[in-house]
Amino acid sequence: MEKNEKSANKYGIAYGEAVGTVAAQSLGEPTTQMVLGSLHQAGIKTIVTTTGLPRMMEIADARKKPKSPMMIIHFDPKISKDYEKIRAIRYKLEEVRLSQLIEGYEEDFRTGSMVIKLDKAKLAVYEITPKRIMNALELKGTVETALVDNATIKVKAKRAKSESQAAASESKIKHYRITFISVLSTVVSGIPGIIKAVIDMYEDNAFYIKTAGSNMEEAMKIEGVDKWNIRSNDPFEVMKVYGIEAARNTIANEMYEAITTNGANVNFRHMSLLADTMTYAGHISSVGRHGVAGEKRSVFARAAFEETVKHFVNASVFGEHDLLTGVSENILIGKQIGVGTGRVRLSVKKDDLQKLKRAAEKAEKK
């Protein structure tokens, strides 16, 4: 207990410390040294994640969709060390399109039909039946299907609703071609958005899956997945599934990972403070003028960041008042800021003040 107290005192801050300014400098300086580009995960060529400066910009700007979304999925302790069961779940996660399951196909533009030859080996790996593929195709509503044999499907395109009897043959061919492309790109298995899933292992021999693409809600529905231990690098998706506190932790952890990957050593508390600032209102706000900077109550503080004239005009039109309680606005008008010794307020008893005045008057007379 005493050791913890000493540690807390060692890294504690003094009352009135400008923690925001220190955090801004601590994050801003290393960011200027960051590398532009993406990073290939060590040993995993199939999954690429955005890191460095582009990733920091994504987080700070609170972009709705990251450039390289990914998930890390953990499993029920009962099956986490069973490779075969994890492998089976991997195939349920990974998005599989019809084009990945075929040996070849033939198109007939005269009749608007298409014969698809399926790859039996791939069907067995993903545990997909021809009937399942036919159901997925018919859900699109643009084709009719028929099973020729256990590895061949015939698809016929329906006539376009806007197509008249006198439509030119070129228009028909174009319609058939668009339909056939759509057929080949149909998702028949897995979770939409999960482009790739790779199995990895911790030191305790427990397996986990890392995915290129993120869809937490659908992943949680799969039996065997630990619903409370799924990590995504998309703060908005995390907020939707787990809540704002989890999103706050995601923002802080992702910033820390982006900075430390480039070799910089920044205390986690600075990232934590910025994450708190971005999420304290119950939603995720960007750092710029459309978010945290633009939400400040002080007119001078908003004007000091960007669009100075606009903020002053709007404030004058709506009769806003600036109480000058922050840092930026007091610096602008040359007033002492409420940081450090500037936060200290002295008070003097009225009787003592009278004594001081009398003493000063006597000194003047002499």
Secondary structure as GFF3:
##gff-version 3
##sequence-region A 1 366
A	DSSP	alpha_helix	2	10	.	.	.	ID=ss1
A	DSSP	alpha_helix	19	31	.	.	.	ID=ss2
A	DSSP	beta_strand	38	40	.	.	.	ID=ss3
A	DSSP	beta_strand	48	50	.	.	.	ID=ss4
A	DSSP	alpha_helix	52	60	.	.	.	ID=ss5
A	DSSP	beta_strand	70	75	.	.	.	ID=ss6
A	DSSP	alpha_helix	83	93	.	.	.	ID=ss7
A	DSSP	beta_strand	96	97	.	.	.	ID=ss8
A	DSSP	three_ten_helix	98	100	.	.	.	ID=ss9
A	DSSP	beta_strand	102	108	.	.	.	ID=ss10
A	DSSP	beta_strand	113	118	.	.	.	ID=ss11
A	DSSP	alpha_helix	120	126	.	.	.	ID=ss12
A	DSSP	alpha_helix	130	138	.	.	.	ID=ss13
A	DSSP	beta_strand	143	149	.	.	.	ID=ss14
A	DSSP	beta_strand	152	157	.	.	.	ID=ss15
A	DSSP	alpha_helix	169	184	.	.	.	ID=ss16
A	DSSP	beta_strand	187	189	.	.	.	ID=ss17
A	DSSP	beta_strand	196	201	.	.	.	ID=ss18
A	DSSP	beta_strand	207	212	.	.	.	ID=ss19
A	DSSP	alpha_helix	216	219	.	.	.	ID=ss20
A	DSSP	beta_strand	225	232	.	.	.	ID=ss21
A	DSSP	alpha_helix	235	242	.	.	.	ID=ss22
A	DSSP	alpha_helix	244	261	.	.	.	ID=ss23
A	DSSP	alpha_helix	268	279	.	.	.	ID=ss24
A	DSSP	three_ten_helix	293	295	.	.	.	ID=ss25
A	DSSP	alpha_helix	299	305	.	.	.	ID=ss26
A	DSSP	alpha_helix	308	318	.	.	.	ID=ss27
A	DSSP	alpha_helix	328	332	.	.	.	ID=ss28
A	DSSP	three_ten_helix	340	343	.	.	.	ID=ss29
A	DSSP	alpha_helix	350	365	.	.	.	ID=ss30
###
